[in-house]
Amino acid sequence: MIRSRLLRLTVAGATQFHVVARSRESGEQVEVLSGNVTAYKNYPSPYADPDRLGAGDVSMVNRSIDLMEKEHLSSAERHALSDAFR
């Protein structure tokens, strides 16, 4: 399990992912390059359903509006992200 200020992540098997968690920002995000991640809010919320993420998925959380949103990266965006972290 990995915890940041706003996210609690569980990882299944061999997984590559990138977390953006800057203390001066009200949001954080996790980008999954390969494998599987389950993303939970790391704070009490009435909207506590986790995001289940696979390769190419991104989960963004913003505590100031208590919102967690999942998106899917295009193939080009995934390759650019993967290249940036090699």
C-alpha positions as CSV (number, residue, x, y, z in Angstrom):
1,M,0.0,0.0,0.0
2,I,1.2,3.5,-0.9
3,R,-0.2,6.6,0.8
4,S,0.1,10.2,-0.1
5,R,-1.7,13.2,1.4
6,L,-4.9,12.5,-0.7
7,L,-4.5,9.0,-2.2
8,R,-4.2,5.5,-0.8
9,L,-3.1,3.1,-3.5
10,T,-3.0,-0.7,-3.6
11,V,-1.1,-2.4,-6.3
12,A,-1.7,-5.9,-7.7
13,G,1.4,-7.8,-9.1
14,A,4.0,-6.2,-11.4
15,T,2.8,-2.6,-11.9
16,Q,4.3,0.7,-13.1
17,F,2.7,3.9,-12.2
18,H,3.4,7.6,-11.6
19,V,2.0,9.8,-8.8
20,V,1.8,13.6,-8.9
21,A,1.3,14.8,-5.4
22,R,2.4,18.4,-4.7
23,S,1.8,19.8,-1.3
24,R,0.9,23.3,-2.6
25,E,-1.9,21.9,-4.9
26,S,-5.4,20.8,-3.8
27,G,-5.3,17.8,-6.1
28,E,-3.3,14.7,-6.8
29,Q,-3.2,12.1,-9.5
30,V,-2.0,8.6,-10.3
31,E,-1.2,7.4,-13.9
32,V,-0.9,3.7,-14.5
33,L,1.6,2.6,-17.2
34,S,1.1,-1.1,-16.7
35,G,-0.6,-3.5,-14.2
36,N,-3.4,-2.7,-11.8
37,V,-3.9,-0.1,-9.1
38,T,-6.9,0.6,-6.9
39,A,-7.1,4.2,-5.8
40,Y,-9.0,5.3,-2.7
41,K,-9.4,8.7,-1.1
42,N,-7.0,9.0,1.9
43,Y,-9.4,11.1,3.8
44,P,-13.0,10.7,5.1
45,S,-15.6,11.2,2.4
46,P,-19.3,10.3,1.8
47,Y,-18.2,9.5,-1.8
48,A,-15.6,6.8,-0.9
49,D,-15.9,4.4,-3.9
50,P,-12.4,3.5,-5.2
51,D,-11.2,3.8,-8.8
52,R,-9.9,0.5,-10.2
53,L,-7.2,1.4,-12.7
54,G,-5.4,-0.5,-15.5
55,A,-2.8,0.4,-18.1
56,G,-3.6,3.8,-19.5
57,D,-5.9,4.9,-16.7
58,V,-5.6,8.0,-14.6
59,S,-7.3,8.9,-11.4
60,M,-7.4,12.5,-10.2
61,V,-8.6,13.6,-6.7
62,N,-9.4,17.1,-5.5
63,R,-10.2,17.4,-1.8
64,S,-11.4,21.0,-1.9
65,I,-14.5,19.8,-4.0
66,D,-14.3,16.1,-2.7
67,L,-14.1,14.7,-6.3
68,M,-12.3,11.7,-7.6
69,E,-12.4,11.2,-11.4
70,K,-11.1,8.4,-13.7
71,E,-9.9,9.0,-17.2
72,H,-8.2,6.9,-19.9
73,L,-5.1,8.1,-21.7
74,S,-4.9,7.8,-25.5
75,S,-2.2,5.5,-26.8
76,A,0.0,8.5,-27.8
77,E,-0.4,10.0,-24.3
78,R,0.6,6.6,-22.7
79,H,3.7,6.3,-24.8
80,A,4.8,9.9,-24.0
81,L,4.3,9.3,-20.3
82,S,6.1,6.0,-20.4
83,D,9.1,7.5,-22.3
84,A,9.3,10.4,-19.8
85,F,9.8,8.0,-16.9
86,R,12.4,5.7,-18.4
